[in-house]
Amino acid sequence: MTRVAIIGGGIGGLTAAIALSRAGIEVAVYEAAAELKEIGAGVALHPNAMKVLRAIGVEDDVRKVAGRSQWQVTCNWKTGRVISKTNRQEQAASFGTVGATVHRADLLDVLAGALPAGIVTLGRRCAEVRSGGDLAVARFADGGEIEADVIVGADGIHSSVRASLFGPDAPRFTGKICYRSVVPAEAVRGARLFANFAQWLGPHGTIVLYPMRGEDLINIVCHYDDDGYRHESWIAECGGAEVLECYAGWHESLLRLFAAADTWYKWALYDRDPIPRWTLGRVTVLGDAAHPMLPYLGQGACQAIEDGMVLAAALSAEASDPLTGLARYERTRRPRASQVVLASRERGLSNHLTSRWAAWRRDLSITWRRHMNRRDPEGRGTAWLAGYDATSPEVLAS
Ligand SMILES: Cc1cc2nc3c(=O)[nH]c(=O)nc-3n(C[C@H](O)[C@H](O)[C@H](O)COP(=O)(O)OP(=O)(O)OC[C@H]3O[C@@H](n4cnc5c(N)ncnc54)[C@H](O)[C@@H]3O)c2cc1C
């Protein structure tokens, strides 16, 4: 039986571990941190990810901790005019299921709880991997080593597995930053206003809001053009006054919400081109280690989840030959994930338009697309993303 070692116990690594163990493949996860934990932020799981979570048996538990939004809306930054509005029924009819918005820690708890005991080893930071003839080897910072038939780097944006295989990457600063916070709904006057999944489009920026844990928490993600801050960290804090100043002139309800936030984080957004290879010998990568992407489509975790499903399907279809299984995994996943990387980059540009004329044309095209194509309820030409079903045997490349 193929033995798979996964480096990294984040969203991608744990999803892959569940899918592999359900496929009867022996799997072990090695996580650098001393406990499985996540940053305090939300994650939007679009229908393409929810189909995988259903297939690996965790959909119901994820929905229990998800936000309760009925509508997905896109609004004008200043007036609040609704540019597009989609309800859950439309989403289900177009994509086969509806998305969910959850706190990242809740998602990680659900994934970890679905794994058989003893699969995850904590406190093991991988320093290097190598692929020999019949085995792959991971060496850890503590000097220890493990061997497996296949090693999967699911160790995130600064992946040491990817660096071992292909050398250091070359991130480019985008000139864009992201502020984010999570606010208890009870701290906000008129919190019902924020019970939907909402995207606000304005000059130089986008704001994304959604509820989590029913309607208890409101997740805030605010993008802005700013080339003065270069720190690529998910946990660097900043002051609330800075955020209010940045979005001065945006809709009053947004500023009221922002004023209720206690803690803000500031993250400089770096862009990386899709890499031409994911696999070397018996070692491959998945999730952010394989296809780091800008957050504008909210697809980083969704693509990591799809990766885990397809990896398990490919290795189980080629049970006697893991190298062929890895080749099928990469042939299936790399083209799609690379397309998402590029589409996320494009979305960042089209969301932040500064010319009023160009923004008017974008908004008109959203309305027109929604009218012309019922399978594109968001009106932004991305039905190919949410409509995809990584659990279908047909997606696996031959
Ligand atoms: C604020 C924010 C909001 C986001 N919103 C969304 C969203 O709405 N929708 C969406 O789809 N995506 C979203 N994303 C992107 C998404 O979170 C990432 O794409 C996703 O977490 C990638 O999962 P991963 O498992 O590949 O990596 P990670 O989640 O980064 O997990 C990597 C794991 O590997 C461990 N690790 C790192 N190095 C080592 C090592 N050397 N050895 C062992 N273990 C190691 C880490 O401790 C971590 O547990 C968001 C990201 C952020 C920061």
PDBQT file of the ligand as one rigid body, heavy atoms in Angstrom, charges set to zero:
ROOT
HETATM    1  C1  LIG A 401      -6.949  36.684   5.723  1.00  0.00    +0.000 C 
HETATM    2  C2  LIG A 401      -7.102  35.627   4.674  1.00  0.00    +0.000 A 
HETATM    3  C3  LIG A 401      -8.341  35.426   4.099  1.00  0.00    +0.000 A 
HETATM    4  C4  LIG A 401      -8.495  34.423   3.124  1.00  0.00    +0.000 A 
HETATM    5  N1  LIG A 401      -9.725  34.230   2.594  1.00  0.00    +0.000 NA
HETATM    6  C5  LIG A 401      -9.919  33.187   1.771  1.00  0.00    +0.000 A 
HETATM    7  C6  LIG A 401     -11.229  32.877   1.299  1.00  0.00    +0.000 A 
HETATM    8  O1  LIG A 401     -12.192  33.566   1.605  1.00  0.00    +0.000 OA
HETATM    9  N2  LIG A 401     -11.399  31.791   0.492  1.00  0.00    +0.000 N 
HETATM   10  C7  LIG A 401     -10.334  31.008   0.135  1.00  0.00    +0.000 A 
HETATM   11  O2  LIG A 401     -10.547  30.006  -0.584  1.00  0.00    +0.000 OA
HETATM   12  N3  LIG A 401      -9.064  31.298   0.531  1.00  0.00    +0.000 NA
HETATM   13  C8  LIG A 401      -8.841  32.369   1.339  1.00  0.00    +0.000 A 
HETATM   14  N4  LIG A 401      -7.591  32.661   1.764  1.00  0.00    +0.000 N 
HETATM   15  C9  LIG A 401      -6.451  31.895   1.260  1.00  0.00    +0.000 C 
HETATM   16  C10 LIG A 401      -6.344  30.613   2.015  1.00  0.00    +0.000 C 
HETATM   17  O3  LIG A 401      -6.421  30.823   3.378  1.00  0.00    +0.000 OA
HETATM   18  C11 LIG A 401      -5.055  29.866   1.680  1.00  0.00    +0.000 C 
HETATM   19  O4  LIG A 401      -4.984  29.728   0.288  1.00  0.00    +0.000 OA
HETATM   20  C12 LIG A 401      -5.098  28.499   2.368  1.00  0.00    +0.000 C 
HETATM   21  O5  LIG A 401      -4.944  28.654   3.759  1.00  0.00    +0.000 OA
HETATM   22  C13 LIG A 401      -4.012  27.597   1.822  1.00  0.00    +0.000 C 
HETATM   23  O6  LIG A 401      -4.036  26.395   2.571  1.00  0.00    +0.000 OA
HETATM   24  P1  LIG A 401      -2.711  25.556   2.735  1.00  0.00    +0.000 P 
HETATM   25  O7  LIG A 401      -3.106  24.369   3.534  1.00  0.00    +0.000 OA
HETATM   26  O8  LIG A 401      -2.087  25.364   1.408  1.00  0.00    +0.000 OA
HETATM   27  O9  LIG A 401      -1.723  26.486   3.540  1.00  0.00    +0.000 OA
HETATM   28  P2  LIG A 401      -1.826  27.027   5.026  1.00  0.00    +0.000 P 
HETATM   29  O10 LIG A 401      -3.247  27.226   5.408  1.00  0.00    +0.000 OA
HETATM   30  O11 LIG A 401      -0.901  28.194   5.102  1.00  0.00    +0.000 OA
HETATM   31  O12 LIG A 401      -1.267  25.832   5.913  1.00  0.00    +0.000 OA
HETATM   32  C14 LIG A 401       0.111  25.495   5.882  1.00  0.00    +0.000 C 
HETATM   33  C15 LIG A 401       0.432  24.704   7.146  1.00  0.00    +0.000 C 
HETATM   34  O13 LIG A 401       1.755  24.223   7.029  1.00  0.00    +0.000 OA
HETATM   35  C16 LIG A 401       2.443  24.478   8.248  1.00  0.00    +0.000 C 
HETATM   36  N5  LIG A 401       3.871  24.600   7.908  1.00  0.00    +0.000 N 
HETATM   37  C17 LIG A 401       4.488  25.664   7.338  1.00  0.00    +0.000 A 
HETATM   38  N6  LIG A 401       5.789  25.400   7.133  1.00  0.00    +0.000 NA
HETATM   39  C18 LIG A 401       5.992  24.128   7.586  1.00  0.00    +0.000 A 
HETATM   40  C19 LIG A 401       7.136  23.296   7.629  1.00  0.00    +0.000 A 
HETATM   41  N7  LIG A 401       8.329  23.688   7.167  1.00  0.00    +0.000 N 
HETATM   42  N8  LIG A 401       6.998  22.037   8.149  1.00  0.00    +0.000 NA
HETATM   43  C20 LIG A 401       5.781  21.596   8.620  1.00  0.00    +0.000 A 
HETATM   44  N9  LIG A 401       4.671  22.368   8.594  1.00  0.00    +0.000 NA
HETATM   45  C21 LIG A 401       4.772  23.621   8.073  1.00  0.00    +0.000 A 
HETATM   46  C22 LIG A 401       1.819  25.732   8.788  1.00  0.00    +0.000 C 
HETATM   47  O14 LIG A 401       2.029  25.862  10.186  1.00  0.00    +0.000 OA
HETATM   48  C23 LIG A 401       0.354  25.529   8.420  1.00  0.00    +0.000 C 
HETATM   49  O15 LIG A 401      -0.340  24.807   9.409  1.00  0.00    +0.000 OA
HETATM   50  C24 LIG A 401      -7.386  33.660   2.718  1.00  0.00    +0.000 A 
HETATM   51  C25 LIG A 401      -6.130  33.893   3.290  1.00  0.00    +0.000 A 
HETATM   52  C26 LIG A 401      -6.000  34.852   4.280  1.00  0.00    +0.000 A 
HETATM   53  C27 LIG A 401      -4.665  35.084   4.900  1.00  0.00    +0.000 C 
ENDROOT
TORSDOF 0
